[in-house]
Amino acid sequence: MSKSRYTESQKVSILKEAGAGKKVKELCRKHGIPDATYYNWKSKYGGMDASDLRRQKELESENSKLKRMYAELALENAAMKDLIGKKV
């Protein structure tokens, strides 16, 4: 995945500029982004603050850790079942 030119907080601030009454076309021209990119950001980050964004990142990282833990336990469980099944 390629790195974006803008951080999430910058994206949120750009969206807030549009919410303050600036026209989307002018805003996109000023920041050098296509209209479609603006609307993608709006669907993803619309209505968020910096604190909401930070909390979302924390939740995503916690979720990925939990998924990894579950995958490891599921593999261990399957291995134990295979081992027990062979002995019986």
Accessible surface in RSA format (square Angstrom, percent):
REM  Atomic radii and reference values for relative SASA: ProtOr
REM  Chains: A
REM  Algorithm: Lee & Richards
REM  Probe-radius: 1.40
REM  Slices: 20
REM RES _ NUM      All-atoms   Total-Side   Main-Chain    Non-polar    All polar
REM                ABS   REL    ABS   REL    ABS   REL    ABS   REL    ABS   REL
RES MET A   1   243.14 125.9 152.99 101.3  90.15 214.6 131.24 111.6 111.91 148.3
RES SER A   2   104.67  88.4  77.52 103.5  27.15  62.5  53.18 113.2  51.49  72.1
RES LYS A   3   198.75  97.0 163.31 100.2  35.44  84.4 113.84 102.5  84.91  90.4
RES SER A   4    54.32  45.9  32.32  43.1  22.00  50.7  33.94  72.3  20.38  28.5
RES ARG A   5   181.99  76.4 143.20  73.0  38.79  92.4  81.31 111.1 100.68  61.0
RES TYR A   6    36.57  17.1  31.66  18.0   4.91  12.8  27.81  20.9   8.76  10.8
RES THR A   7    78.08  55.5  72.08  73.1   6.00  14.3  76.02 102.1   2.06   3.1
RES GLU A   8    51.09  29.3  50.71  38.4   0.38   0.9   4.99   9.6  46.10  37.6
RES SER A   9    63.19  53.4  54.82  73.2   8.37  19.3  34.87  74.2  28.33  39.7
RES GLN A  10    84.86  47.5  83.14  60.8   1.72   4.1  26.21  55.8  58.65  44.5
RES LYS A  11    21.53  10.5  21.53  13.2   0.00   0.0   0.18   0.2  21.35  22.7
RES VAL A  12     8.69   5.7   8.67   7.9   0.01   0.0   8.67   7.5   0.01   0.0
RES SER A  13    54.05  45.7  51.29  68.4   2.76   6.4  40.41  86.0  13.64  19.1
RES ILE A  14     4.13   2.4   4.13   3.1   0.00   0.0   4.13   3.0   0.00   0.0
RES LEU A  15    20.57  11.5  13.06   9.3   7.51  18.9  13.33   9.4   7.24  19.5
RES LYS A  16   113.39  55.3 102.22  62.7  11.17  26.6  71.73  64.6  41.66  44.4
RES GLU A  17    45.00  25.8  40.42  30.6   4.58  10.9  27.49  53.2  17.51  14.3
RES ALA A  18    16.34  15.0   3.70   5.7  12.64  28.8   3.99   5.6  12.36  32.7
RES GLY A  19    71.03  87.6   0.00   N/A  71.03  87.6  38.00 104.3  33.04  74.0
RES ALA A  20    90.68  83.4  45.09  69.6  45.59 103.7  57.94  81.6  32.74  86.7
RES GLY A  21    64.42  79.4   0.00   N/A  64.42  79.4  35.80  98.2  28.62  64.1
RES LYS A  22    98.79  48.2  86.11  52.8  12.68  30.2  68.15  61.3  30.64  32.6
RES LYS A  23   143.06  69.8 136.26  83.6   6.80  16.2  86.77  78.1  56.29  60.0
RES VAL A  24    37.37  24.6  33.75  30.6   3.62   8.7  33.75  29.3   3.62   9.8
RES LYS A  25   132.35  64.6 128.67  78.9   3.68   8.8  87.54  78.8  44.81  47.7
RES GLU A  26    93.30  53.6  88.85  67.2   4.45  10.6  30.96  59.9  62.34  50.9
RES LEU A  27     1.30   0.7   0.06   0.0   1.23   3.1   1.28   0.9   0.01   0.0
RES CYS A  28     5.69   4.3   4.66   5.2   1.03   2.4   4.56  11.6   1.13   1.2
RES ARG A  29   176.60  74.1 151.91  77.4  24.69  58.8  78.18 106.8  98.42  59.7
RES LYS A  30   128.94  62.9  90.11  55.3  38.83  92.5  79.52  71.6  49.41  52.6
RES HIS A  31    39.30  21.5  30.76  21.4   8.53  21.8  24.73  25.5  14.56  16.9
RES GLY A  32    47.99  59.2   0.00   N/A  47.99  59.2  31.83  87.3  16.17  36.2
RES ILE A  33    16.55   9.4   6.55   4.9   9.99  24.1   8.95   6.4   7.60  20.6
RES PRO A  34    86.67  63.2  74.48  67.9  12.19  44.3  86.25  71.2   0.42   2.6
RES ASP A  35    46.07  32.3  41.83  41.6   4.24  10.0  21.44  50.5  24.63  24.6
RES ALA A  36    67.77  62.3  58.35  90.0   9.42  21.4  65.06  91.6   2.71   7.2
RES THR A  37    38.33  27.3  37.57  38.1   0.75   1.8  19.24  25.8  19.08  28.8
RES TYR A  38     7.61   3.6   7.61   4.3   0.00   0.0   0.25   0.2   7.36   9.1
RES TYR A  39   112.52  52.5 106.97  60.9   5.55  14.4  78.61  59.1  33.91  41.8
RES ASN A  40    97.26  67.1  93.62  90.5   3.64   8.8  20.44  49.2  76.82  74.2
RES TRP A  41    22.97   9.2  22.73  11.0   0.23   0.5  13.85   7.4   9.11  14.8
RES LYS A  42   107.69  52.5 102.70  63.0   4.98  11.9  54.73  49.3  52.96  56.4
RES SER A  43    98.59  83.3  57.03  76.1  41.55  95.7  52.25 111.3  46.34  64.9
RES LYS A  44   123.65  60.3 104.41  64.1  19.24  45.8  64.05  57.6  59.60  63.5
RES TYR A  45     8.20   3.8   6.97   4.0   1.23   3.2   3.64   2.7   4.56   5.6
RES GLY A  46    42.35  52.2   0.00   N/A  42.35  52.2  17.37  47.7  24.98  55.9
RES GLY A  47    86.43 106.6   0.00   N/A  86.43 106.6  45.03 123.6  41.41  92.7
RES MET A  48    42.23  21.9  38.47  25.5   3.77   9.0  38.52  32.7   3.72   4.9
RES ASP A  49    67.50  47.3  67.50  67.2   0.00   0.0  12.61  29.7  54.90  54.7
RES ALA A  50    53.74  49.4  46.49  71.7   7.26  16.5  47.00  66.2   6.74  17.9
RES SER A  51    63.49  53.7  57.15  76.3   6.35  14.6  39.69  84.5  23.80  33.3
RES ASP A  52    66.02  46.2  60.52  60.2   5.51  13.0  14.39  33.9  51.64  51.5
RES LEU A  53    12.12   6.8  11.95   8.6   0.17   0.4  12.12   8.5   0.00   0.0
RES ARG A  54   144.76  60.8 139.11  70.9   5.65  13.5  58.70  80.2  86.06  52.2
RES ARG A  55   131.10  55.0 130.07  66.3   1.02   2.4  49.69  67.9  81.41  49.3
RES GLN A  56    53.11  29.7  50.50  36.9   2.61   6.2  23.05  49.1  30.06  22.8
RES LYS A  57   102.38  49.9  98.20  60.3   4.18   9.9  60.61  54.6  41.76  44.5
RES GLU A  58    89.76  51.5  84.27  63.8   5.49  13.1  40.34  78.0  49.42  40.3
RES LEU A  59    83.45  46.5  79.90  57.2   3.56   8.9  80.19  56.3   3.26   8.8
RES GLU A  60    87.86  50.4  79.76  60.3   8.10  19.3  44.37  85.8  43.49  35.5
RES SER A  61    55.11  46.6  49.23  65.7   5.88  13.5  40.50  86.3  14.61  20.5
RES GLU A  62    91.81  52.7  90.42  68.4   1.38   3.3  30.98  59.9  60.83  49.7
RES ASN A  63    73.59  50.7  71.78  69.4   1.80   4.3  13.25  31.9  60.33  58.3
RES SER A  64    46.13  39.0  41.99  56.0   4.14   9.5  36.72  78.2   9.41  13.2
RES LYS A  65   121.29  59.2 120.25  73.8   1.04   2.5  65.51  59.0  55.78  59.4
RES LEU A  66    93.67  52.2  89.39  63.9   4.28  10.8  89.73  63.0   3.94  10.6
RES LYS A  67   136.00  66.4 128.72  79.0   7.28  17.3  81.04  72.9  54.96  58.5
RES ARG A  68   141.52  59.4 138.28  70.5   3.24   7.7  67.93  92.8  73.60  44.6
RES MET A  69   106.43  55.1 104.89  69.4   1.54   3.7  82.61  70.2  23.83  31.6
RES TYR A  70   160.63  75.0 157.34  89.5   3.28   8.5 116.85  87.8  43.77  54.0
RES ALA A  71    49.86  45.8  45.47  70.2   4.39  10.0  49.32  69.5   0.54   1.4
RES GLU A  72   102.91  59.1 100.63  76.1   2.27   5.4  34.58  66.9  68.33  55.8
RES LEU A  73   109.17  60.8 105.74  75.6   3.44   8.6 105.99  74.4   3.18   8.6
RES ALA A  74    42.56  39.1  30.41  46.9  12.15  27.6  37.72  53.1   4.84  12.8
RES LEU A  75   130.36  72.6 125.54  89.8   4.82  12.1 126.40  88.8   3.96  10.7
RES GLU A  76   104.91  60.2 100.48  76.0   4.42  10.5  41.08  79.5  63.82  52.1
RES ASN A  77    77.36  53.3  72.93  70.5   4.43  10.7  17.59  42.3  59.76  57.8
RES ALA A  78    51.20  47.1  46.08  71.1   5.12  11.7  50.32  70.9   0.88   2.3
RES ALA A  79    60.43  55.6  49.79  76.8  10.64  24.2  55.72  78.5   4.71  12.5
RES MET A  80   115.44  59.8 115.22  76.3   0.22   0.5 100.60  85.5  14.85  19.7
RES LYS A  81   138.64  67.6 128.91  79.1   9.73  23.2  80.63  72.6  58.00  61.8
RES ASP A  82    88.61  62.1  82.72  82.3   5.89  13.9  19.67  46.3  68.93  68.7
RES LEU A  83    96.04  53.5  93.71  67.0   2.32   5.8  95.73  67.2   0.31   0.8
RES ILE A  84   108.06  61.5 107.75  80.3   0.31   0.8 108.06  77.8   0.00   0.0
RES GLY A  85    50.42  62.2   0.00   N/A  50.42  62.2  32.50  89.2  17.92  40.1
RES LYS A  86   172.05  83.9 138.28  84.8  33.77  80.4  90.62  81.6  81.43  86.7
RES LYS A  87   164.58  80.3 127.50  78.2  37.08  88.3  83.92  75.5  80.66  85.9
RES VAL A  88   156.22 102.8 101.81  92.2  54.40 131.1 121.57 105.6  34.65  94.0
END  Absolute sums over single chains surface
CHAIN  1 A     7316.3       6133.0       1183.3       4361.9       2954.4
END  Absolute sums over all chains
TOTAL          7316.3       6133.0       1183.3       4361.9       2954.4
